[in-house]
Amino acid sequence: MNYQIHDILTLKKKHVCGSFDWAVLRTGAEIKLKCSGCGREIMILKKDLDRRIVNITKSEKEEKPIE
């Protein structure tokens, strides 16, 4: 799966705060996520994250090149 920064991922299990949604902050072999409910940030391996995802909501933000 391909993840872009600012995408919202819905996972199978909810976080302790009760939220299922996480925002992607960094991509690579490890993905950095931020909980949409409480703001907690975690790092998770891409292969582990691929198994836990239910839905991906693509971000509306598009990074514009610096002119």
C-alpha positions in Angstrom: 0.0 0.0 0.0 1.1 3.6 -0.6 0.8 6.2 2.1 1.2 9.9 1.6 1.8 12.5 4.3 -1.5 13.9 5.8 -3.5 10.8 4.8 -6.0 9.6 7.4 -5.8 5.9 8.2 -8.6 4.0 9.9 -7.3 1.0 11.8 -9.1 -2.2 13.0 -8.5 -1.6 16.7 -9.2 1.6 18.5 -6.6 3.5 20.5 -7.0 3.8 24.3 -8.6 7.2 23.8 -11.3 5.7 21.6 -10.2 6.9 18.2 -9.8 4.6 15.2 -8.2 7.4 13.0 -4.5 8.2 12.6 -2.8 10.8 10.4 0.4 10.0 8.6 3.3 12.2 9.5 6.3 10.4 7.9 6.7 7.6 5.5 9.4 5.1 4.8 10.2 1.6 6.2 8.6 2.8 9.4 5.5 5.0 9.3 5.0 7.8 11.9 1.4 8.2 12.9 -0.5 10.7 15.0 -3.7 9.8 16.8 -6.6 12.0 15.7 -8.2 11.8 19.2 -5.4 12.5 21.7 -2.4 13.5 19.6 -0.2 10.6 20.6 2.6 9.9 18.0 3.8 6.4 17.3 6.2 4.6 14.8 5.1 1.4 13.2 6.7 -0.9 10.6 5.0 -0.6 7.2 4.5 -4.4 7.0 2.7 -4.4 10.4 0.6 -1.3 9.4 -0.5 -3.0 6.1 -2.3 -5.7 8.1 -4.1 -3.3 10.5 -5.7 -0.9 8.0 -9.4 -0.8 7.3 -9.7 2.4 5.2 -7.4 5.2 3.8 -8.8 8.7 3.3 -6.6 10.6 1.0 -5.7 14.2 2.1 -7.0 17.2 0.3 -3.7 19.0 0.9 -1.3 19.0 -2.0 2.2 20.2 -1.5 3.1 22.9 -3.9 6.7 23.4 -5.1 8.6 26.4 -3.9 8.9 29.0 -6.6 
